[in-house]
Amino acid sequence: MMNLIRRQLATVLTLVAALAALGTVPSPASAQDGPGIQYQLHNCKMPSTTVRWSDQTGGGAYGQQAIEAAASWDSATPLTMQLVGASPIHIIADQSYWGKTDWAGLTQGAGGGIPSCTSVMGVWQNLPLKIMLNTYFTDDYPANKKQSVFAHEMGHALGIFHQSHPGTTCGGLGLMYYTVAFRYDVCGQFLPQTDDVAAIHYIY
């Protein structure tokens, strides 16, 4: 019986690890905050409302859109997104060629691990979190679409999971809706929306 339980647990952990590699780890829990609020939470957060982030994109179009993405969270929420070049660093923005995956952006913990914390609404343990764009796809994205992916991944690093919006209309759609194909291509979202801002207020 114990061997069966161990095998079942190993299967679950393998599935979670596989989903994490795809940037689709299920949210540990969700939070609702009034009618129409559809944000969900990772239940982990940054150590303070001053979030120190580093641009490792090499500049150019990617660097500019990373800066614009951070500025959008800074202006829409109580957070201060501080661009830094020295430790401590909470978020690293980067881009790299990952080939034909099923993701354009991904958030990982330090060393490529799964981001985690030890308590509900606790601080991320494996900082800095690294947000990455997959240039296989994003090289062809216009500037605002690159920004949409950067800002979405920053939202994950700040503690927000995917929005539980039905994805059938643009009304109420947030930046944290899971697919850029609908979020940006259909609805043109590249800035934090009401639902995203409500999530940050809930967390911090």
Backbone as CSV, one residue per row, in Angstrom:
resi,resn,N_x,N_y,N_z,CA_x,CA_y,CA_z,C_x,C_y,C_z
1,MET,0.830,-1.209,0.000,0.000,0.000,0.000,0.864,1.259,0.000
2,MET,1.896,1.276,0.858,2.772,2.435,0.920,3.513,2.637,-0.398
3,ASN,3.912,1.529,-1.060,4.587,1.649,-2.346,3.675,2.260,-3.393
4,LEU,2.392,1.897,-3.361,1.419,2.458,-4.299,1.276,3.958,-4.078
5,ILE,1.185,4.351,-2.814,1.065,5.778,-2.490,2.291,6.538,-2.964
6,ARG,3.476,5.943,-2.737,4.717,6.615,-3.163,4.740,6.778,-4.685
7,ARG,4.296,5.724,-5.422,4.277,5.809,-6.881,3.311,6.879,-7.352
8,GLN,2.125,6.955,-6.702,1.146,7.966,-7.077,1.675,9.373,-6.799
9,LEU,2.346,9.548,-5.657,2.921,10.848,-5.314,4.003,11.230,-6.310
10,ALA,4.828,10.284,-6.699,5.887,10.558,-7.665,5.299,10.992,-9.003
11,THR,4.193,10.362,-9.403,3.526,10.729,-10.656,3.017,12.159,-10.606
12,VAL,2.398,12.523,-9.485,1.883,13.888,-9.316,3.011,14.900,-9.375
13,LEU,4.118,14.634,-8.658,5.245,15.558,-8.641,5.864,15.701,-10.018
14,THR,5.922,14.595,-10.775,6.448,14.660,-12.141,5.578,15.532,-13.019
15,LEU,4.242,15.414,-12.872,3.314,16.229,-13.647,3.469,17.700,-13.314
16,VAL,3.572,18.010,-12.024,3.739,19.405,-11.616,5.021,19.982,-12.191
17,ALA,6.107,19.198,-12.152,7.378,19.674,-12.692,7.276,19.917,-14.188
18,ALA,6.566,19.026,-14.892,6.405,19.200,-16.338,5.606,20.452,-16.652
19,LEU,4.534,20.672,-15.902,3.731,21.876,-16.112,4.529,23.125,-15.804
20,ALA,5.375,23.048,-14.783,6.188,24.217,-14.433,7.118,24.587,-15.566
21,ALA,7.682,23.565,-16.216,8.586,23.837,-17.329,7.884,24.554,-18.465
22,LEU,6.570,24.382,-18.549,5.794,25.044,-19.588,5.226,26.369,-19.124
23,GLY,5.517,26.749,-17.900,5.001,28.013,-17.391,3.537,27.953,-17.030
24,THR,3.028,26.752,-16.732,1.598,26.592,-16.470,1.347,25.887,-15.145
25,VAL,2.139,26.190,-14.135,1.948,25.556,-12.836,0.594,25.956,-12.268
26,PRO,-0.248,24.990,-11.832,-1.539,25.359,-11.254,-1.363,26.254,-10.034
27,SER,-2.247,27.210,-9.876,-2.180,28.114,-8.727,-2.436,27.343,-7.444
28,PRO,-1.632,27.577,-6.387,-1.883,26.913,-5.102,-3.242,27.293,-4.531
29,ALA,-3.707,28.485,-4.819,-4.992,28.943,-4.307,-5.415,30.155,-5.100
30,SER,-6.657,30.542,-4.959,-7.136,31.722,-5.654,-7.797,32.646,-4.658
31,ALA,-7.962,33.887,-5.061,-8.629,34.858,-4.207,-9.651,35.619,-5.019
32,GLN,-10.810,35.815,-4.470,-11.844,36.614,-5.102,-12.062,37.862,-4.264
33,ASP,-12.297,38.979,-4.902,-12.409,40.230,-4.177,-13.530,41.083,-4.747
34,GLY,-14.749,40.548,-4.703,-15.892,41.318,-5.160,-16.334,40.926,-6.553
35,PRO,-17.501,41.410,-6.972,-18.062,41.053,-8.280,-17.117,41.417,-9.423
36,GLY,-16.938,40.497,-10.332,-16.152,40.775,-11.512,-14.653,40.602,-11.337
37,ILE,-14.188,40.411,-10.107,-12.754,40.240,-9.888,-12.397,38.781,-10.136
38,GLN,-11.473,38.558,-11.056,-11.185,37.193,-11.493,-9.721,36.809,-11.324
39,TYR,-8.968,37.619,-10.601,-7.557,37.290,-10.452,-7.386,36.053,-9.571
40,GLN,-6.280,35.356,-9.793,-5.881,34.229,-8.958,-4.440,34.477,-8.518
41,LEU,-4.056,33.858,-7.413,-2.767,34.168,-6.822,-1.845,32.959,-6.770
42,HIS,-0.543,33.221,-6.852,0.456,32.187,-6.562,0.615,32.011,-5.056
43,ASN,0.116,32.995,-4.272,0.261,33.011,-2.811,1.705,33.153,-2.365
44,CYS,2.532,33.728,-3.215,3.890,34.133,-2.875,4.071,35.558,-3.374
45,LYS,5.033,36.278,-2.805,5.194,37.675,-3.195,6.643,38.119,-3.049
46,MET,6.909,39.328,-3.510,8.219,39.945,-3.374,8.457,40.382,-1.919
47,PRO,9.720,40.555,-1.514,9.998,40.891,-0.115,9.556,42.286,0.297
48,SER,9.329,43.174,-0.651,8.861,44.512,-0.305,8.141,45.121,-1.494
49,THR,7.575,46.290,-1.286,6.885,46.972,-2.382,7.864,47.705,-3.292
50,THR,9.127,47.757,-2.919,10.172,48.224,-3.838,10.794,46.990,-4.472
51,VAL,10.480,46.783,-5.735,10.910,45.570,-6.439,12.126,45.916,-7.292
52,ARG,13.248,45.302,-6.948,14.504,45.561,-7.651,14.637,44.574,-8.815
53,TRP,14.704,45.134,-10.022,14.778,44.256,-11.181,15.965,44.637,-12.056
54,SER,16.466,43.657,-12.788,17.650,43.837,-13.612,17.332,43.489,-15.058
55,ASP,17.770,44.342,-15.973,17.587,44.105,-17.408,18.812,43.393,-17.947
56,GLN,18.639,42.133,-18.319,19.731,41.366,-18.910,19.432,40.979,-20.352
57,THR,18.589,41.788,-20.989,18.200,41.503,-22.374,19.275,41.915,-23.369
58,GLY,20.205,42.755,-22.947,21.200,43.260,-23.879,20.777,44.548,-24.549
59,GLY,19.637,45.085,-24.125,19.181,46.359,-24.674,18.346,46.179,-25.934
60,GLY,18.347,47.207,-26.773,17.567,47.148,-28.010,16.081,47.115,-27.732
61,ALA,15.339,46.529,-28.669,13.877,46.479,-28.552,13.446,45.717,-27.313
62,TYR,14.136,44.629,-26.980,13.761,43.840,-25.807,13.988,44.637,-24.523
63,GLY,15.119,45.305,-24.435,15.397,46.088,-23.241,14.384,47.202,-23.043
64,GLN,14.040,47.877,-24.122,13.082,48.969,-24.013,11.716,48.472,-23.576
65,GLN,11.291,47.336,-24.113,9.961,46.823,-23.756,9.949,46.245,-22.346
66,ALA,11.072,45.724,-21.872,11.151,45.303,-20.469,11.010,46.516,-19.561
67,ILE,11.684,47.610,-19.928,11.585,48.842,-19.143,10.159,49.376,-19.142
68,GLU,9.521,49.357,-20.299,8.134,49.833,-20.393,7.199,48.945,-19.568
69,ALA,7.456,47.637,-19.575,6.617,46.710,-18.815,6.723,46.995,-17.319
70,ALA,7.958,47.171,-16.836,8.151,47.476,-15.418,7.501,48.811,-15.064
71,ALA,7.646,49.792,-15.948,7.064,51.113,-15.694,5.546,51.045,-15.621
72,SER,4.949,50.135,-16.380,3.484,50.021,-16.369,2.975,49.511,-15.028
73,TRP,3.698,48.575,-14.398,3.324,48.109,-13.058,3.599,49.198,-12.024
74,ASP,4.688,49.937,-12.214,5.049,51.006,-11.301,3.973,52.095,-11.275
75,SER,3.487,52.481,-12.449,2.532,53.592,-12.521,1.115,53.188,-12.142
76,ALA,0.776,51.906,-12.285,-0.603,51.470,-12.054,-0.853,50.941,-10.652
77,THR,0.215,50.686,-9.894,0.077,50.014,-8.596,0.919,50.723,-7.533
78,PRO,0.809,50.310,-6.264,1.650,50.900,-5.211,3.109,50.449,-5.257
79,LEU,3.453,49.574,-6.180,4.805,49.047,-6.254,5.758,50.055,-6.887
80,THR,7.011,50.027,-6.446,8.086,50.781,-7.073,8.996,49.785,-7.775
81,MET,9.012,49.849,-9.105,9.833,48.934,-9.895,11.164,49.623,-10.173
82,GLN,12.191,49.219,-9.435,13.482,49.903,-9.452,14.490,49.131,-10.289
83,LEU,14.924,49.725,-11.399,15.922,49.102,-12.262,17.292,49.223,-11.596
84,VAL,17.959,48.081,-11.387,19.230,48.068,-10.667,20.246,47.212,-11.416
85,GLY,21.503,47.396,-11.034,22.567,46.606,-11.630,23.359,45.817,-10.614
86,ALA,22.917,45.859,-9.364,23.647,45.153,-8.304,22.671,44.527,-7.319
87,SER,23.147,43.558,-6.566,22.313,42.853,-5.584,21.871,43.807,-4.476
88,PRO,20.738,43.493,-3.836,19.850,42.367,-4.140,18.998,42.626,-5.376
89,ILE,18.757,41.555,-6.118,17.912,41.610,-7.315,16.743,40.657,-7.106
90,HIS,15.554,41.128,-7.369,14.351,40.307,-7.192,13.865,39.670,-8.488
91,ILE,14.016,40.399,-9.599,13.552,39.915,-10.899,14.628,40.195,-11.942
92,ILE,14.885,39.214,-12.792,15.763,39.393,-13.951,14.915,39.265,-15.206
93,ALA,15.032,40.237,-16.107,14.354,40.166,-17.396,15.370,39.787,-18.463
94,ASP,15.013,38.813,-19.287,15.960,38.312,-20.293,15.176,37.769,-21.479
95,GLN,15.900,37.468,-22.535,15.307,36.783,-23.671,16.318,35.798,-24.218
96,SER,15.828,34.719,-24.823,16.716,33.695,-25.348,15.956,32.858,-26.369
97,TYR,16.699,32.170,-27.206,16.085,31.291,-28.205,15.835,29.917,-27.586
98,TRP,14.558,29.550,-27.471,14.182,28.264,-26.888,13.557,27.324,-27.907
99,GLY,13.452,27.772,-29.145,12.866,26.924,-30.175,11.354,26.885,-30.106
100,LYS,10.769,25.929,-30.801,9.320,25.856,-30.959,8.678,25.181,-29.744
101,THR,8.582,25.933,-28.665,7.884,25.473,-27.462,6.422,25.886,-27.576
102,ASP,5.647,25.701,-26.499,4.267,26.199,-26.514,4.136,27.423,-25.617
103,TRP,5.238,28.156,-25.406,5.180,29.383,-24.618,6.054,30.461,-25.244
104,ALA,5.578,31.697,-25.123,6.351,32.857,-25.582,7.081,33.508,-24.420
105,GLY,6.590,33.299,-23.199,7.219,33.853,-22.010,7.143,32.850,-20.871
106,LEU,8.103,32.929,-19.950,8.199,31.954,-18.864,8.824,32.627,-17.649
107,THR,8.376,32.217,-16.459,8.962,32.703,-15.206,9.529,31.517,-14.434
108,GLN,10.807,31.624,-14.047,11.467,30.563,-13.300,12.118,31.133,-12.044
109,GLY,12.392,30.226,-11.106,13.150,30.606,-9.939,14.639,30.607,-10.245
110,ALA,15.436,31.051,-9.283,16.888,31.078,-9.452,17.395,29.681,-9.811
111,GLY,18.281,29.612,-10.784,18.832,28.332,-11.200,17.886,27.503,-12.040
112,GLY,16.783,28.105,-12.487,15.832,27.385,-13.329,14.819,26.561,-12.568
113,GLY,14.771,26.707,-11.250,13.835,25.925,-10.449,12.427,26.490,-10.473
114,ILE,11.521,25.759,-9.856,10.132,26.188,-9.743,10.033,27.252,-8.660
115,PRO,9.490,28.442,-8.964,9.327,29.457,-7.915,8.451,28.924,-6.784
116,SER,8.840,29.207,-5.540,8.086,28.676,-4.408,8.274,29.554,-3.185
117,CYS,7.364,29.395,-2.219,7.522,30.027,-0.911,7.052,29.032,0.144
118,THR,7.377,29.297,1.384,7.150,28.309,2.434,5.854,28.519,3.204
119,SER,5.157,29.627,2.944,3.901,29.874,3.646,2.967,30.664,2.747
120,VAL,1.683,30.633,3.049,0.707,31.368,2.259,1.003,32.860,2.348
121,MET,1.113,33.486,1.190,1.485,34.896,1.054,2.869,35.174,1.632
122,GLY,3.727,34.161,1.602,5.106,34.350,2.019,5.959,34.879,0.877
123,VAL,7.198,35.209,1.189,8.120,35.755,0.193,8.686,34.614,-0.660
124,TRP,8.815,34.858,-1.969,9.465,33.882,-2.842,10.797,33.466,-2.236
125,GLN,11.087,32.176,-2.244,12.317,31.661,-1.648,13.507,31.702,-2.604
126,ASN,13.262,31.428,-3.882,14.380,31.269,-4.817,14.507,32.481,-5.734
127,LEU,14.805,33.623,-5.091,15.055,34.859,-5.828,16.517,34.899,-6.292
128,PRO,16.813,35.596,-7.400,15.855,36.342,-8.205,15.048,35.426,-9.125
129,LEU,13.788,35.798,-9.343,13.003,35.117,-10.365,13.437,35.636,-11.730
130,LYS,13.447,34.748,-12.691,13.884,35.124,-14.037,12.712,35.031,-14.994
131,ILE,12.411,36.158,-15.640,11.361,36.148,-16.660,12.041,36.180,-18.022
132,MET,11.589,35.290,-18.896,12.263,35.104,-20.184,11.262,35.142,-21.316
133,LEU,11.661,35.754,-22.412,10.899,35.692,-23.644,11.597,34.723,-24.588
134,ASN,10.819,33.927,-25.285,11.339,32.963,-26.249,11.415,33.652,-27.613
135,THR,12.633,33.973,-28.038,12.810,34.754,-29.261,12.373,34.007,-30.520
136,TYR,12.203,32.704,-30.426,11.662,31.959,-31.570,10.346,32.578,-32.014
137,PHE,9.543,32.991,-31.034,8.274,33.651,-31.330,8.397,35.171,-31.290
138,THR,9.031,35.683,-30.248,8.902,37.107,-29.939,9.736,38.022,-30.832
139,ASP,10.714,37.477,-31.563,11.450,38.318,-32.508,10.516,38.955,-33.537
140,ASP,9.423,38.273,-33.847,8.473,38.780,-34.834,7.353,39.611,-34.219
141,TYR,7.353,39.750,-32.889,6.300,40.516,-32.235,6.570,42.013,-32.364
142,PRO,5.542,42.818,-32.585,5.730,44.267,-32.493,6.052,44.667,-31.056
143,ALA,6.480,45.907,-30.872,6.962,46.363,-29.570,5.941,46.144,-28.462
144,ASN,4.693,46.539,-28.681,3.692,46.429,-27.612,3.361,44.980,-27.277
145,LYS,3.506,44.082,-28.233,3.251,42.668,-27.947,4.388,42.090,-27.108
146,LYS,5.630,42.490,-27.403,6.744,42.093,-26.533,6.486,42.611,-25.116
147,GLN,6.048,43.863,-25.016,5.769,44.436,-23.700,4.673,43.667,-22.985
148,SER,3.668,43.217,-23.730,2.578,42.445,-23.129,3.109,41.171,-22.477
149,VAL,4.059,40.509,-23.152,4.615,39.269,-22.595,5.504,39.572,-21.391
150,PHE,6.362,40.580,-21.509,7.199,40.957,-20.366,6.339,41.331,-19.152
151,ALA,5.334,42.184,-19.371,4.501,42.651,-18.262,3.711,41.498,-17.646
152,HIS,3.234,40.570,-18.481,2.514,39.392,-17.988,3.421,38.552,-17.090
153,GLU,4.643,38.299,-17.547,5.571,37.488,-16.748,5.978,38.224,-15.468
154,MET,6.120,39.538,-15.537,6.383,40.304,-14.317,5.228,40.145,-13.337
155,GLY,4.008,40.103,-13.860,2.844,39.876,-13.006,2.947,38.570,-12.245
156,HIS,3.431,37.517,-12.924,3.660,36.245,-12.226,4.686,36.421,-11.111
157,ALA,5.784,37.087,-11.429,6.831,37.282,-10.429,6.327,38.101,-9.241
158,LEU,5.400,38.999,-9.486,4.841,39.820,-8.413,3.818,39.052,-7.574
159,GLY,3.395,37.876,-8.069,2.527,37.009,-7.269,1.176,36.683,-7.865
160,ILE,0.921,37.093,-9.101,-0.395,36.863,-9.702,-0.344,35.655,-10.634
161,PHE,-1.335,34.791,-10.506,-1.480,33.659,-11.416,-2.338,34.111,-12.597
162,HIS,-2.740,33.184,-13.451,-3.551,33.541,-14.607,-4.966,33.959,-14.215
163,GLN,-5.484,34.919,-14.939,-6.836,35.400,-14.711,-7.849,34.328,-15.131
164,SER,-8.918,34.206,-14.360,-9.945,33.197,-14.659,-11.046,33.753,-15.557
165,HIS,-10.698,34.630,-16.459,-11.623,35.211,-17.427,-12.004,34.150,-18.456
166,PRO,-13.272,34.119,-18.925,-13.670,33.089,-19.897,-12.978,33.222,-21.248
167,GLY,-12.455,34.396,-21.574,-11.719,34.558,-22.819,-12.585,34.539,-24.062
168,THR,-13.816,34.991,-23.928,-14.722,35.038,-25.081,-14.960,36.461,-25.558
169,THR,-14.775,37.434,-24.683,-14.881,38.845,-25.040,-13.723,39.587,-24.374
170,CYS,-13.502,40.818,-24.816,-12.411,41.615,-24.241,-12.826,42.348,-22.974
171,GLY,-14.122,42.427,-22.710,-14.603,43.127,-21.527,-14.087,42.493,-20.245
172,GLY,-13.410,43.279,-19.419,-12.884,42.775,-18.156,-11.621,41.964,-18.280
173,LEU,-11.115,41.791,-19.500,-9.907,40.981,-19.689,-8.702,41.691,-19.086
174,GLY,-7.888,40.944,-18.361,-6.707,41.508,-17.723,-5.422,41.125,-18.434
175,LEU,-4.361,41.777,-18.047,-3.030,41.464,-18.560,-2.624,40.041,-18.196
176,MET,-3.185,39.511,-17.100,-2.804,38.177,-16.646,-3.633,37.071,-17.272
177,TYR,-4.431,37.394,-18.296,-5.059,36.321,-19.076,-3.942,35.519,-19.737
178,TYR,-4.101,34.216,-19.832,-2.962,33.340,-20.056,-2.358,33.389,-21.451
179,THR,-3.131,33.673,-22.486,-2.565,33.592,-23.822,-2.445,34.953,-24.479
180,VAL,-1.260,35.244,-25.012,-1.033,36.517,-25.691,-1.792,36.568,-27.012
181,ALA,-2.112,35.408,-27.570,-2.840,35.369,-28.837,-4.216,36.010,-28.700
182,PHE,-4.857,35.872,-27.541,-6.138,36.537,-27.310,-5.928,37.865,-26.592
183,ARG,-5.080,37.848,-25.578,-4.869,39.042,-24.747,-4.414,40.234,-25.586
184,TYR,-3.459,39.997,-26.482,-2.937,41.109,-27.279,-3.499,41.132,-28.700
185,ASP,-3.445,39.991,-29.397,-3.848,39.987,-30.805,-5.305,40.374,-30.995
186,VAL,-6.158,39.965,-30.055,-7.586,40.269,-30.166,-7.954,41.521,-29.378
187,CYS,-7.449,41.614,-28.138,-7.894,42.676,-27.228,-6.893,43.824,-27.063
188,GLY,-5.676,43.659,-27.570,-4.701,44.745,-27.531,-4.162,45.081,-26.153
189,GLN,-4.217,44.126,-25.222,-3.777,44.411,-23.850,-2.264,44.266,-23.709
190,PHE,-1.619,45.334,-23.225,-0.199,45.248,-22.890,0.127,46.019,-21.613
191,LEU,-0.917,46.531,-20.933,-0.763,47.244,-19.668,-1.605,46.561,-18.591
192,PRO,-1.231,46.690,-17.316,-2.074,46.154,-16.237,-3.468,46.775,-16.287
193,GLN,-4.478,45.931,-16.115,-5.871,46.356,-16.132,-6.450,46.335,-14.708
194,THR,-7.711,46.680,-14.598,-8.360,46.795,-13.288,-8.183,45.546,-12.444
195,ASP,-8.384,44.394,-13.047,-8.278,43.131,-12.310,-6.850,42.884,-11.824
196,ASP,-5.879,43.215,-12.668,-4.467,43.028,-12.308,-4.075,43.945,-11.148
197,VAL,-4.531,45.184,-11.208,-4.229,46.148,-10.152,-4.875,45.717,-8.832
198,ALA,-6.115,45.196,-8.918,-6.787,44.709,-7.710,-5.998,43.580,-7.067
199,ALA,-5.402,42.724,-7.880,-4.594,41.615,-7.350,-3.388,42.138,-6.587
200,ILE,-2.714,43.131,-7.138,-1.542,43.701,-6.463,-1.942,44.339,-5.137
201,HIS,-3.061,45.052,-5.116,-3.537,45.650,-3.868,-3.848,44.566,-2.827
202,TYR,-4.387,43.447,-3.284,-4.692,42.334,-2.374,-3.408,41.743,-1.784
203,ILE,-2.392,41.591,-2.627,-1.153,40.935,-2.212,-0.329,41.847,-1.290
204,TYR,-0.221,43.122,-1.661,0.695,44.018,-0.959,-0.024,45.065,-0.108
